[in-house]
């Protein structure tokens, strides 16, 4: 009888209680709480230390740094000239260049003697002319002058430019003006000074086109006489690849002023020589 009652008791108990007959004995309690107590406690995993990121803090730009940056980005003269409208040269430009050039080593009286009279200047090119059309305008009686010229070692008209290549370009553009005039190349490239002197001694030449360095040397050696010269034209407005005019280059500017002092100034003051800015 007792065995039958025990079997009945086991059947009426929940599954959790049946697995532990001593659940209501000595240490009895809530089965669920006991399972939580028996559950193994997982070991605390050590967190791996993540590498810290470093950030470089840029120093704040000071006024001095900003000024230096602006200085570095200063525009070049070529950039300015490329965007600016070209302005034709004027007699005042030549006068100012002469004054600036000689002001450091000449007295006030000497500077006044270097001043060119306004009457010696021809009409300047307004950038609308070709060389031939400009020369026709400033020298309408060229054919008559050319026929009357018979002196050797001289020219009636002298055109000064910045390079030999530019001189050749100007000679080619003279076709409409020159007619039967004799033209001589007065530059140093591939031509010796003595060859040019012999050429000027052999025949009558009406037009000379060249660079100031070679022209100065010919005058110095007596190969070119300036007294019969009637027109001196500067290739003033043309600019090279760097947008420099002839008189913007220090070496050429120096040689031009030396030529002026080798007789050109006195001829201008006597009104026998006219200056043109092409």
C-alpha positions in Angstrom: 0.0 0.0 0.0 2.8 2.3 0.8 4.5 1.6 -2.5 1.3 2.5 -4.4 1.1 5.8 -2.6 4.7 6.6 -3.4 4.2 6.0 -7.1 1.2 8.2 -7.1 3.2 11.0 -5.5 5.9 10.9 -8.1 3.4 11.1 -10.9 1.8 14.3 -9.5 5.1 16.2 -9.1 6.4 18.5 -11.8 9.4 17.3 -13.9 11.8 19.6 -12.1 10.7 18.4 -8.6 10.8 14.7 -9.6 14.4 14.9 -10.5 15.3 15.9 -6.9 13.4 13.9 -4.2 15.1 15.9 -1.5 13.8 19.2 -2.7 11.6 19.7 0.4 14.2 18.2 2.7 17.2 19.8 4.3 18.3 22.7 2.0 15.0 22.7 0.2 13.9 25.8 -1.7 12.8 27.1 -5.1 14.1 24.7 -7.8 14.6 27.5 -10.3 16.8 29.5 -7.8 18.8 26.4 -7.2 19.4 25.9 -10.9 20.6 29.5 -11.2 23.0 29.0 -8.3 24.4 25.8 -9.8 24.9 27.4 -13.3 28.6 28.1 -13.9 29.5 31.8 -13.8 31.4 32.7 -17.1 34.8 34.1 -16.5 35.1 37.8 -17.1 36.9 38.3 -20.4 39.5 41.0 -20.4 38.8 43.7 -22.9 41.6 44.1 -25.5 42.9 47.6 -25.5 42.2 49.3 -28.8 45.0 51.5 -30.2 44.3 55.1 -29.7 44.2 57.4 -32.8 46.5 60.4 -32.9 45.4 63.7 -34.5 47.9 66.4 -35.4 46.4 69.8 -34.6 47.3 72.3 -37.3 48.6 75.5 -35.8 46.5 78.5 -36.4 47.6 80.8 -39.3 49.0 84.0 -38.0 49.0 87.3 -39.8 52.7 86.8 -40.7 52.0 83.5 -42.3 49.1 84.9 -44.3 51.4 87.7 -45.5 54.1 85.2 -46.5 51.4 83.2 -48.4 50.3 86.3 -50.2 53.8 87.1 -51.1 54.4 83.7 -52.6 51.3 84.0 -54.8 52.3 87.4 -56.1 51.5 87.8 -59.7 54.3 87.9 -62.2 54.6 90.9 -64.6 53.9 88.6 -67.5 50.6 87.6 -66.0 49.6 91.2 -65.5 50.6 92.2 -69.0 48.8 89.2 -70.5 45.5 90.4 -69.1 46.1 94.1 -69.6 45.3 96.1 -72.7 48.4 97.1 -74.6 49.2 100.8 -74.6 51.1 102.5 -77.4 54.4 104.1 -76.5 54.7 107.9 -76.3 57.6 110.4 -76.4 57.1 110.9 -72.7 57.9 107.3 -72.1 61.3 107.7 -73.7 62.0 110.9 -71.9 61.1 109.3 -68.5 63.3 106.2 -69.2 66.2 108.5 -70.0 65.7 110.5 -66.8 65.4 107.4 -64.6 68.5 105.8 -66.2 70.8 108.8 -65.8 69.4 110.3 -62.6 71.8 108.3 -60.4 75.1 109.5 -62.0 74.3 112.8 -63.6 73.8 116.3 -62.2 70.6 118.3 -62.7 72.2 120.4 -65.4 73.4 117.3 -67.3 70.0 115.8 -67.1 68.5 118.9 -68.7 71.0 118.6 -71.5 69.8 115.0 -72.2 66.2 116.2 -72.6 65.0 115.7 -76.2 63.0 118.6 -77.8 59.4 117.7 -78.5 59.9 118.9 -82.1 62.2 115.9 -82.8 59.5 113.3 -82.3 57.4 112.0 -85.1 53.8 110.8 -84.6 53.9 107.6 -82.6 52.3 104.3 -83.7 48.8 103.9 -82.3 48.9 100.1 -82.7 46.8 100.2 -85.8 49.7 100.4 -88.3 51.9 97.9 -90.0 55.5 99.0 -90.3 55.1 100.0 -94.0 51.9 102.0 -93.4 53.6 103.7 -90.4 56.7 104.7 -92.4 54.6 106.0 -95.2 52.8 108.2 -92.8 55.9 109.7 -91.1 57.9 109.9 -94.3 55.7 110.7 -97.2 58.6 112.0 -99.3 60.7 108.9 -99.0 61.2 108.3 -102.7 62.7 111.7 -103.3 65.0 111.4 -100.3 66.1 108.0 -101.4 67.0 109.3 -104.9 69.1 112.1 -103.5 71.0 109.9 -101.1 74.5 109.0 -102.4 76.7 108.8 -99.3 78.3 105.5 -98.4 78.9 104.2 -94.8 75.5 105.7 -93.9 71.8 105.2 -94.0 68.8 107.5 -94.4 66.6 105.6 -92.0 67.6 103.3 -89.1 65.2 100.9 -87.4 66.4 99.6 -84.0 64.8 96.4 -82.6 65.5 93.9 -79.9 66.8 90.8 -81.7 68.1 89.5 -85.0 64.9 87.4 -85.6 62.8 90.5 -85.0 65.0 92.4 -87.5 64.3 89.9 -90.2 60.6 90.1 -89.6 60.7 93.9 -89.9 62.7 93.7 -93.1 60.1 91.3 -94.6 57.3 93.7 -93.6 59.1 96.7 -95.3 58.2 95.4 -98.8 55.3 97.9 -99.4 57.4 100.8 -98.3 61.0 100.2 -99.5 60.5 100.0 -103.2 64.0 100.0 -104.8 65.7 101.0 -101.6 68.8 99.1 -100.5 68.4 97.5 -97.1 71.2 96.3 -94.8 71.0 93.9 -91.9 72.8 95.3 -88.8 72.8 92.6 -86.3 75.5 90.2 -84.9 73.9 86.8 -85.7 76.1 85.0 -88.4 77.5 88.3 -89.6 80.9 89.7 -88.5 81.4 93.4 -87.9 84.1 93.7 -90.5 81.8 92.2 -93.2 79.2 94.8 -92.4 81.8 97.6 -92.5 83.0 96.5 -96.0 79.4 96.2 -97.2 78.6 99.8 -96.1 81.9 101.1 -97.7 81.1 99.4 -101.1 77.6 100.6 -101.9 75.0 103.2 -101.0 72.4 101.9 -98.5 69.1 103.6 -97.7 67.6 101.5 -94.9 69.3 99.8 -91.9 67.5 97.4 -89.6 69.3 95.9 -86.6 70.0 95.6 -82.9 71.5 98.3 -80.7 74.6 96.3 -79.7 75.8 95.9 -83.3 74.8 99.4 -84.4 76.8 100.8 -81.5 79.8 98.8 -82.5 79.6 100.0 -86.1 79.4 103.6 -85.0 82.3 103.1 -82.6 84.5 101.6 -85.3 83.7 104.2 -87.9 81.7 101.9 -90.1 78.4 103.8 -89.8 78.2 107.6 -90.0 75.1 109.1 -88.4 75.3 112.6 -89.9 73.2 111.8 -93.0 70.6 109.9 -90.9 67.1 111.5 -91.2 64.9 109.0 -89.4 65.6 106.9 -86.3 62.7 104.5 -85.6 62.5 102.3 -82.4 60.5 99.1 -82.5 58.9 100.2 -79.3 55.6 98.4 -78.9 56.5 94.9 -80.0 56.7 92.3 -77.2 58.6 89.0 -77.1 57.3 85.7 -75.7 57.8 87.0 -72.2 55.8 90.0 -73.1 58.8 92.3 -72.7 59.3 95.3 -74.9 62.7 96.2 -76.3 63.3 98.9 -73.7 62.2 96.6 -70.8 65.4 94.6 -71.2 68.2 96.3 -69.2 71.1 95.4 -71.6 69.2 96.7 -74.7 68.1 99.8 -72.8 71.7 100.6 -71.9 72.9 100.2 -75.5 70.1 102.4 -76.8 71.1 105.2 -74.5 74.7 104.8 -75.4 73.8 105.2 -79.1 71.8 108.4 -78.2 74.9 109.9 -76.7 77.1 108.9 -79.7 75.6 111.7 -81.8 71.9 111.1 -81.9 71.0 113.7 -79.2 73.0 116.5 -80.9 71.3 115.7 -84.3 67.9 115.8 -82.7 68.6 119.1 -81.1 69.7 120.5 -84.5 66.4 119.2 -85.9 68.2 117.3 -88.7 67.0 113.9 -87.2 63.5 112.8 -86.3 62.6 110.0 -83.9 59.7 107.6 -84.3 58.2 105.0 -81.9 56.7 102.1 -83.9 
